[in-house]
Amino acid sequence: MGIANRDLGRILENIVYLELLRREYKVYIGKMGDTEIDFVAEKSGIKKYYQVASSVLDENTFLREIRPLKMIKDNYEKYIISYDKMPTTDSDGIKVINVIDFLLENSI
């Protein structure tokens, strides 16, 4: 991954973080063993988990991003958010969505 992609990923993480705060979630970073979950968002006793990546079209990147979410054994919603322009998909109950769709939808 090049420097530009890392910067783009960080910018995307900041956008998602600020949007979660705007939606009045308590937001923190999660840990699952030696892996990190970008954001755990909690409001009214309900959690949502978010991984953020500039792109998950590369299979290795997708597997890296989905791994920590698959390790979580509760039934709260789990998301991967990226710049990729593709229809929202679902992998083992984990939704992969475009950042624009995330920003425009208040219930995600």
C-alpha positions as MATLAB code, in Angstrom:
seq = 'MGIANRDLGRILENIVYLELLRREYKVYIGKMGDTEIDFVAEKSGIKKYYQVASSVLDENTFLREIRPLKMIKDNYEKYIISYDKMPTTDSDGIKVINVIDFLLENSI';
ca = [
       0.000    0.000    0.000;
       1.455    3.366   -1.008;
       1.664    6.534    1.074;
      -1.262    8.106   -0.794;
      -3.477    5.092   -0.009;
      -2.515    5.178    3.687;
      -3.344    8.875    3.825;
      -6.634    8.227    2.048;
      -7.426    5.470    4.548;
      -6.693    7.788    7.477;
      -8.870   10.512    6.008;
     -11.683    8.004    5.541;
     -11.295    6.811    9.143;
     -11.561   10.411   10.361;
     -14.696   10.983    8.273;
     -16.354    7.845    9.675;
     -15.285    8.707   13.229;
     -16.699   12.234   13.015;
     -19.944   10.964   11.493;
     -20.380    8.440   14.309;
     -19.862   11.227   16.846;
     -22.360   13.397   14.966;
     -24.850   10.544   15.292;
     -24.231   10.709   19.049;
     -22.444    7.381   19.436;
     -19.807    6.768   22.077;
     -16.878    5.663   19.907;
     -13.788    3.710   20.870;
     -11.224    1.361   19.352;
     -11.722   -2.350   19.902;
      -9.206   -5.165   20.337;
      -9.682   -8.812   19.458;
      -6.535  -10.691   20.401;
      -3.730   -9.167   18.352;
      -6.120   -7.463   15.918;
      -7.813   -4.086   16.108;
     -11.356   -3.049   15.295;
     -11.311    0.487   13.955;
     -14.457    1.647   15.733;
     -16.887    0.270   18.250;
     -19.881    2.617   18.329;
     -22.289    2.381   21.235;
     -25.580    4.121   21.904;
     -28.494    3.105   24.138;
     -26.770   -0.164   25.026;
     -26.441   -1.241   21.394;
     -23.053   -1.689   19.718;
     -22.020   -1.514   16.091;
     -18.587   -2.455   14.794;
     -16.799   -0.718   11.922;
     -13.696   -1.486    9.912;
     -12.601    1.266    7.529;
     -10.351    0.848    4.474;
      -9.782    2.919    1.370;
     -10.485   -0.217   -0.698;
     -11.245   -3.873   -0.066;
     -11.225   -4.999   -3.696;
      -7.895   -6.761   -3.122;
      -8.644  -10.142   -1.536;
      -5.792   -9.892    0.992;
      -6.998   -6.479    2.162;
     -10.565   -7.746    2.433;
      -9.466  -10.743    4.503;
      -7.370   -8.502    6.773;
     -10.291   -6.148    7.373;
     -12.966   -8.811    7.902;
     -10.886  -11.033   10.213;
     -11.354   -9.026   13.439;
     -15.084   -8.648   12.781;
     -15.473  -12.399   12.304;
     -13.790  -12.948   15.675;
     -16.592  -11.092   17.473;
     -19.142  -13.612   18.671;
     -22.040  -11.323   19.577;
     -24.943  -10.493   17.272;
     -24.433   -6.747   16.934;
     -24.126   -5.242   13.452;
     -20.725   -5.272   11.771;
     -19.606   -3.137    8.821;
     -16.674   -2.609    6.505;
     -16.727    0.880    4.982;
     -14.645    1.780    1.922;
     -14.451    4.091   -1.080;
     -15.238    1.156   -3.375;
     -18.220    1.787   -5.625;
     -20.088   -1.473   -5.497;
     -23.471   -2.551   -4.231;
     -23.699   -3.185   -0.514;
     -22.710   -6.786    0.055;
     -22.965   -9.135    2.993;
     -20.301  -11.619    4.039;
     -21.210  -13.829    7.003;
     -23.518  -11.100    8.300;
     -20.866   -8.385    7.879;
     -22.031   -5.633    5.549;
     -19.551   -4.089    3.108;
     -20.711   -0.596    2.177;
     -19.545    2.493    0.328;
     -18.684    5.500    2.469;
     -21.148    7.729    0.594;
     -23.970    5.284    1.316;
     -22.890    5.270    4.966;
     -22.906    9.059    5.163;
     -26.315    9.366    3.506;
     -28.021    6.657    5.584;
     -28.793    7.592    9.173;
     -29.569    4.070   10.376;
     -26.189    2.454    9.595;
];
